[in-house]
């Protein structure tokens, strides 16, 4: 599973009239990845007649638009057959007529939505004046003798504002109060002390509420009118829903046929960029997994009536970047493959890191989040919400299972240490050992990452980079010598001559390689070699120390639960139970998120960045789309 699947470049020569049949056969095998690169044979050129492709694109666009209005059934794939241009054209024409009918329903729905939006805006605006029993139209616009100010003010400022307005010759009427905010109307003579009045209103926290346009009656009358308008809109919406349902029933059979025809025609359209032709002869190029090649050739032989030729060869060195990599196909590894894909696709020839990523992720997550109860909660939640999580629920099950396993090793159940005996120990009671194990794990992880880097570079024929490049053989020799010397220093008090020769020799070899491959003045070369050598030493030390977080979070998880249980012990019976429940919920959410982030950080930056190029091409074979896309 770590080694990539060998790929073959395939070229199929056949009659041009057999292209639709060939595309269906290739789609059924789901093993042919089209290669759109220009062929070396100058006698063959891309297809000129694109009538089929144009009809398909227009028909697919119309069907997608219809899907926005009514539900389109799934295709009937009981019979796999070739779809000709005449049938495709006929279906496209019918879809055009069907779309015109659906368009009327869609426009009617948009009009109703717009009327509903406007109605809701007016209802929201009217809510500010619901208890003001006056004609709202009389308050809008300029008056000859009186000024009206409608707005809101904090309740505690109403009495003070009323007194200040009285001195200015204005009256304040409070007509509604909600959530500590008073809705008021201020009336006074026009043109008197406007500047002074403005400062008074501002000091009291007054905010004007604009009077809504289109509401020119009393709030009660307007509410009755809006209620009637809403009833009318709801009735029209019900009629429209009935019309759409009737349209859906009437079009159902033809829509099934249209979806089926387009599904069967899609492989030929998708294959178009990889087709080259001249006269009646056509050639199709693509990539096929080596083990799937016999089945593909057999399927073509069974479906073809005219002669054809199939040529296959291994990828050349210069086209390796173009070769697609077949992803891992495993139900257990699927969610972890998705996380790997977020970083990138492995280049053809490189090791697929999915299996290694899965194992190391679960080990680190379980050790940092080890608790039987917490792991069981994660697993149960993943199972309960498996439909919403899709394939990702397996991730929750495995992560919860890892936490349960380490919970038994640590003897922890929801933070309690007395419910089950620890098979091994509690991290908090032996932190030095946990730190030592974390450093050992980091050294093992980085060593494995360097080994994979070396393998990947040799696999793509980058021999010098495999030996002298970053994380290559020389770097690995230095790192192993450094780790060996550090262990010897701790155990015996001496670094060791052999270890010193390994580390010093590796650094000297690396410095010499950089020196002879650097084009620069002498002084600059000396400076750059010293910097790069020092960077190598510091980099490996800091990267190893990064794994101390595995021990730190393992200890932190235990310490948080001790804090929760200590607080619970200081409370009464009810408080104790509530503190234990909510404390565990807090720890599960907080620690679960943080631990996941930390593990992903170690995987991406300490692992993938070393041996994973992430610039490969994903294997995307030609296939029949069995289900219609979601609206």
Secondary structure, DSSP 4 states (H G I P E B T S, - for coil): --SPPPEEEEEEEEEGGGHHHHHHHHHHHT-EEE--SPPS-TT-EE----HHHHHHHHHHHHHHHHHTTSPPPPP--SS--PPPHHHHHHHHHHHHHHHHHHHHHHHHHHHHHHHHHHHHHHHHHHGGGTT--S-GGGGSS--SSEEEEEEEEEGGGHHHHHHHHHHTTEEEEEEEEETTEEEEEEEEETTSSHHHHHHHHHHTT-EE-PPPTT--S-HHHHHHHHHHHHHHHHHHHHHHHHHHHHHHHHHHHHHHHHHHHHHHHHHHHHHGGGEEEETTEEEEEEEEEGGGHHHHHHHHHHH-SS--EEEEEEPPGGGGGGSEEPPP--TTTHHHHHHHHHH-BPPTTSPP-HHHHHHHHHHHHHHHS--HHHHHHHHHHHHHTHHHHGGGHHHHHHHHHHHHHHHHHHT-BTTBSSSS--SS--GGGGHHHHHHHHHHHHHHHHHHHHHHHHHHHHHTT-HHHHHHSTTSHHHHHHHHHHHHHHHHHHHHS---HHHHHHHHHHHHHHHHHHHHT--S-HHHHHHHHHHHHHHHHHHHHHHHHTTHHHHHHHHHHHHHHHHHHHHHHTS-HHHHHHHHHHHHHHHHHHHHHHHHHHHHHIIIIIIIHHH---B-EE--------SPPP-
